[in-house]
């Protein structure tokens, strides 16, 4: 993942996470690095069980009033 924030200092640093809408199954199968946004597979994927997996993620800055951005 890649998100940018034009602010300076900690207000410009972005943290990544699964959004509150991400189902537990996604959290069991995947991990996300909070600093880089790299998503990794950590469980067995079975196409016959689920041919499509949507991963809801958010990016937010470290400022005092962060406004997260969401994507799938």
C-alpha positions as CSV (number, residue, x, y, z in Angstrom):
1,X,0.0,0.0,0.0
2,X,1.1,3.6,-0.5
3,X,-0.4,6.6,1.1
4,X,1.1,10.1,1.5
5,X,0.4,13.0,3.7
6,X,1.8,16.5,2.8
7,X,2.0,17.6,6.4
8,X,5.4,17.9,8.1
9,X,6.7,15.9,11.1
10,X,4.6,13.3,12.8
11,X,1.5,14.7,11.1
12,X,3.0,13.6,7.8
13,X,3.9,10.0,9.0
14,X,1.3,7.4,7.9
15,X,0.3,4.3,9.7
16,X,-1.6,1.4,8.0
17,X,-4.0,-1.1,9.6
18,X,-7.0,-3.2,8.8
19,X,-10.1,-1.1,9.1
20,X,-12.9,-1.9,11.5
21,X,-14.8,-3.4,8.6
22,X,-12.2,-6.1,7.9
23,X,-13.7,-9.4,8.8
24,X,-11.9,-11.7,11.2
25,X,-11.2,-14.1,8.4
26,X,-9.0,-11.5,6.6
27,X,-7.1,-10.8,9.9
28,X,-6.5,-14.6,10.2
29,X,-5.2,-14.9,6.6
30,X,-3.2,-11.6,6.2
31,X,-1.0,-9.3,8.2
32,X,-0.2,-5.7,7.4
33,X,3.0,-3.8,8.4
34,X,1.9,-0.6,10.1
35,X,4.9,1.5,8.8
36,X,5.3,0.2,5.2
37,X,1.8,-1.0,4.4
38,X,3.1,-4.3,3.1
39,X,0.4,-7.0,3.2
40,X,1.5,-10.6,3.7
41,X,-0.3,-13.9,3.5
42,X,0.0,-15.7,6.8
43,X,-2.7,-18.4,6.3
44,X,-3.7,-21.0,3.7
45,X,-5.7,-19.6,0.9
46,X,-8.3,-21.9,-0.7
47,X,-9.8,-20.6,-4.0
48,X,-12.7,-23.1,-3.8
49,X,-13.6,-21.7,-0.3
50,X,-13.4,-18.1,-1.4
51,X,-12.5,-17.0,-4.9
52,X,-12.4,-13.3,-3.9
53,X,-11.1,-11.7,-0.8
54,X,-11.6,-8.0,-0.1
55,X,-9.2,-6.4,2.3
56,X,-10.5,-3.2,4.0
57,X,-7.6,-1.1,5.1
58,X,-7.0,2.4,6.5
59,X,-4.2,4.8,6.5
60,X,-3.9,7.6,9.1
61,X,-1.3,10.1,10.2
62,X,0.2,10.4,13.7
63,X,-1.2,13.8,14.4
64,X,-3.4,14.8,17.3
65,X,-6.6,14.5,15.3
66,X,-6.0,11.9,12.6
67,X,-8.6,11.5,9.9
68,X,-8.2,8.0,8.4
69,X,-8.5,7.2,4.7
70,X,-10.1,3.9,3.8
71,X,-9.8,1.6,0.8
72,X,-10.4,-2.0,-0.4
